[in-house]
Amino acid sequence: YENSLYELELFLKRKFPNQAILSVLWDILDAVKMNEILDKNKVSLVYHAAAYKHVPLMEREPTEAVRNNVFGTLNIAKLAVQNHVDKFVFISTDKAVKPANIMGATKRVAEMIIQGFSGNDSGTKFIAVRFGNVIGSNGSVIPIFQLQIIEGVHVTITHQEVTRYFMSIPEAVQLVMTAGAMGKGGEIFLLDMGEPIKIADLAVKLINSCGLVPEKDIDIRYTGLRPGEKLH
């Protein structure tokens, strides 16, 4: 997403004015350009976060999910080996555990790909990191609830009993950075995210925090699980 890339570049240059920072916009399936970038800049550490991760949307577009999440990862992994990258940290998801949807399945296949590379004495250490929903990230349910509350419409939840694990952005970043430092190759790191949270309870707390009363000032409507979604 070029707008976010540009904003990130500006932020980093303000924060670290003496650090050389290069942002490049390219497709992870473009092997020629990716090889050029890795080679020219002598990249030693790759954090691979480029993935389609929206569960219902990937159910509708399975070909694109496989193309990007599986073949894109395979492409980058091959080029990392060719360019003697020291460590390759793959950002995975808890949905790769017994996957019930296209997105989770593609991420599990991608995990298997990098573990395959890790077992081939390639010289590059391949590491995977799994975590759940990140509060405040793109696609997070909390900003959606907040917008619905601000607009005064009903809050929509898929199911009364649906639960999810949540973590903060700093926790997610720390996990990824720590895994990159600790990994020796072949591991899948997981964060202990405590107990899962009921989405319905989360919605009620958000409504209360705005000084409103659920089912009085604002309704809660249950819409049913979407394609590919697990209850827990």
C-alpha positions as CSV (number, residue, x, y, z in Angstrom):
1,Y,0.0,0.0,0.0
2,E,2.0,2.9,-1.3
3,N,0.5,5.6,0.9
4,S,1.4,3.8,4.1
5,L,4.9,3.1,2.7
6,Y,5.4,6.8,2.0
7,E,4.1,7.8,5.4
8,L,6.4,5.2,7.1
9,E,9.4,6.5,5.2
10,L,8.7,10.1,6.3
11,F,8.2,9.0,9.9
12,L,11.5,7.0,10.0
13,K,13.5,9.8,8.4
14,R,12.2,12.2,11.0
15,K,12.9,9.8,13.8
16,F,16.3,8.7,12.6
17,P,17.7,11.5,10.5
18,N,21.2,10.1,10.4
19,Q,20.1,6.6,9.3
20,A,20.1,5.6,5.6
21,I,16.6,4.5,4.8
22,L,15.4,3.2,1.5
23,S,11.7,2.4,0.7
24,V,11.0,0.4,-2.4
25,L,7.6,-0.4,-3.9
26,W,7.5,-3.7,-5.7
27,D,5.6,-7.0,-6.1
28,I,6.9,-9.9,-4.1
29,L,6.4,-12.1,-7.2
30,D,8.8,-9.9,-9.3
31,A,11.9,-12.1,-8.9
32,V,14.1,-9.9,-11.1
33,K,13.6,-6.7,-9.2
34,M,13.6,-8.3,-5.8
35,N,16.9,-10.0,-6.5
36,E,18.3,-6.7,-7.6
37,I,17.2,-5.0,-4.3
38,L,18.6,-7.8,-2.1
39,D,21.9,-8.0,-4.0
40,K,22.5,-4.3,-4.4
41,N,21.8,-3.5,-0.7
42,K,23.5,-6.6,0.8
43,V,20.4,-7.4,2.8
44,S,21.1,-9.6,5.8
45,L,17.8,-9.7,7.5
46,V,14.3,-10.1,6.0
47,Y,11.0,-9.7,7.9
48,H,8.4,-11.2,5.5
49,A,5.1,-9.6,6.3
50,A,3.6,-9.2,2.8
51,A,0.4,-11.3,2.8
52,Y,-3.3,-11.1,2.2
53,K,-4.8,-11.7,5.6
54,H,-8.5,-10.8,5.4
55,V,-10.3,-14.1,6.0
56,P,-13.7,-13.6,4.2
57,L,-12.2,-11.8,1.3
58,M,-9.7,-14.6,0.7
59,E,-12.5,-17.1,0.7
60,R,-13.9,-15.1,-2.3
61,E,-10.5,-14.8,-3.9
62,P,-8.6,-18.1,-3.2
63,T,-6.4,-17.9,-6.3
64,E,-5.0,-14.5,-5.2
65,A,-4.5,-15.8,-1.7
66,V,-2.4,-18.8,-3.0
67,R,-0.6,-16.6,-5.6
68,N,0.5,-14.0,-3.0
69,N,0.8,-15.9,0.3
70,V,2.3,-19.2,-1.1
71,F,4.1,-18.4,-4.3
72,G,5.2,-15.0,-3.1
73,T,6.7,-16.5,0.0
74,L,8.4,-19.3,-2.1
75,N,9.9,-16.6,-4.4
76,I,11.3,-14.5,-1.5
77,A,12.7,-17.5,0.3
78,K,14.5,-18.7,-2.8
79,L,16.0,-15.2,-3.4
80,A,17.0,-15.0,0.3
81,V,19.1,-18.1,-0.1
82,Q,20.6,-17.0,-3.4
83,N,21.6,-13.7,-1.8
84,H,23.0,-15.2,1.4
85,V,20.5,-13.5,3.7
86,D,21.4,-14.4,7.3
87,K,17.9,-14.6,8.7
88,F,14.4,-14.7,7.3
89,V,11.6,-14.1,9.7
90,F,8.2,-15.1,8.4
91,I,5.1,-13.4,9.9
92,S,2.4,-16.1,10.3
93,T,-0.9,-16.3,12.1
94,D,-2.8,-18.4,14.7
95,K,-5.2,-19.2,11.8
96,A,-2.4,-21.5,10.4
97,V,-3.3,-23.9,13.3
98,K,-5.7,-26.6,11.9
99,P,-6.7,-24.1,9.2
100,A,-10.4,-23.8,8.5
101,N,-10.1,-21.1,5.8
102,I,-8.1,-20.3,2.7
103,M,-6.0,-17.6,4.4
104,G,-5.0,-19.9,7.2
105,A,-4.2,-22.7,4.8
106,T,-2.0,-20.5,2.7
107,K,-0.1,-19.3,5.7
108,R,0.4,-22.9,6.9
109,V,1.7,-23.9,3.5
110,A,4.1,-20.9,3.6
111,E,5.3,-22.1,7.1
112,M,6.0,-25.5,5.6
113,I,7.9,-23.9,2.7
114,I,10.3,-22.0,4.9
115,Q,10.8,-25.0,7.2
116,G,11.7,-27.0,4.1
117,F,14.3,-24.4,3.2
118,S,15.6,-24.4,6.8
119,G,16.2,-28.1,6.7
120,N,18.3,-27.9,3.5
121,D,21.5,-26.4,4.9
122,S,20.8,-23.3,2.8
123,G,22.9,-21.0,5.0
124,T,19.8,-18.8,5.7
125,K,18.1,-19.2,9.1
126,F,14.3,-19.4,8.5
127,I,12.0,-18.6,11.4
128,A,8.3,-18.2,11.7
129,V,6.3,-16.2,14.2
130,R,2.6,-16.8,14.9
131,F,0.2,-14.5,16.7
132,G,-3.5,-13.6,16.9
133,N,-5.4,-10.4,16.4
134,V,-3.5,-7.2,17.0
135,I,-5.5,-4.4,18.6
136,G,-5.5,-1.3,16.5
137,S,-4.0,-2.9,13.4
138,N,-5.5,-2.7,9.9
139,G,-8.6,-4.8,9.9
140,S,-8.9,-5.0,13.6
141,V,-12.5,-5.3,14.9
142,I,-12.1,-2.5,17.6
143,P,-11.8,0.4,15.1
144,I,-14.9,-1.0,13.4
145,F,-16.8,-1.1,16.7
146,Q,-15.7,2.5,17.5
147,L,-16.9,3.8,14.2
148,Q,-20.3,2.1,14.6
149,I,-20.6,3.6,18.1
150,I,-19.6,7.1,16.9
151,E,-22.1,6.9,14.0
152,G,-24.8,5.8,16.5
153,V,-25.7,2.7,14.4
154,H,-26.0,-0.8,15.9
155,V,-22.8,-2.7,16.7
156,T,-22.5,-5.9,14.6
157,I,-21.0,-9.1,15.9
158,T,-20.9,-12.4,14.0
159,H,-21.8,-14.7,16.9
160,Q,-22.7,-14.4,20.7
161,E,-20.0,-17.0,21.7
162,V,-17.2,-16.1,19.3
163,T,-13.8,-15.6,21.0
164,R,-10.4,-14.4,19.8
165,Y,-6.9,-13.9,21.2
166,F,-5.8,-10.3,21.3
167,M,-2.4,-8.6,21.7
168,S,-1.2,-5.0,21.4
169,I,1.0,-3.6,18.6
170,P,4.0,-3.3,20.9
171,E,3.6,-6.9,22.0
172,A,3.4,-8.0,18.4
173,V,6.5,-6.0,17.4
174,Q,8.5,-7.3,20.4
175,L,7.6,-10.9,19.6
176,V,8.8,-10.5,16.0
177,M,12.0,-8.7,17.0
178,T,12.8,-11.2,19.7
179,A,12.1,-14.2,17.4
180,G,14.5,-12.6,14.9
181,A,17.2,-12.3,17.6
182,M,16.7,-15.8,19.2
183,G,15.9,-17.9,16.1
184,K,18.5,-20.5,15.1
185,G,16.5,-21.7,12.1
186,G,13.4,-24.0,11.8
187,E,11.5,-22.7,14.8
188,I,7.9,-21.5,14.9
189,F,7.6,-18.9,17.8
190,L,4.3,-18.3,19.6
191,L,3.3,-15.6,22.1
192,D,1.4,-16.6,25.2
193,M,-1.6,-14.4,24.7
194,G,-3.4,-15.4,27.9
195,E,-7.1,-16.2,27.8
196,P,-9.2,-15.7,24.7
197,I,-11.7,-12.8,24.9
198,K,-15.4,-12.9,23.9
199,I,-16.0,-10.4,21.2
200,A,-19.4,-9.7,22.6
201,D,-17.8,-8.7,26.0
202,L,-15.4,-6.5,24.1
203,A,-18.2,-4.7,22.4
204,V,-20.1,-4.1,25.6
205,K,-17.0,-2.6,27.3
206,L,-16.4,-0.3,24.4
207,I,-20.0,0.9,24.4
208,N,-19.8,1.4,28.2
209,S,-16.5,3.3,27.9
210,C,-18.3,5.8,25.6
211,G,-20.9,6.5,28.4
212,L,-23.6,4.5,26.6
213,V,-25.8,1.6,27.6
214,P,-25.8,-1.5,25.4
215,E,-29.2,-2.5,24.0
216,K,-30.6,0.8,25.3
217,D,-28.5,3.6,23.7
218,I,-27.1,1.3,21.0
219,D,-28.1,-2.1,19.8
220,I,-26.0,-5.2,19.3
221,R,-26.8,-7.3,16.3
222,Y,-25.6,-10.8,15.6
223,T,-25.0,-11.5,11.9
224,G,-23.7,-15.1,11.8
225,L,-20.2,-16.4,11.2
226,R,-18.8,-15.4,7.8
227,P,-17.3,-18.0,5.3
228,G,-14.1,-19.5,6.7
229,E,-14.5,-18.1,10.2
230,K,-14.0,-20.2,13.3
231,L,-16.2,-19.8,16.4
232,H,-13.0,-20.1,18.6
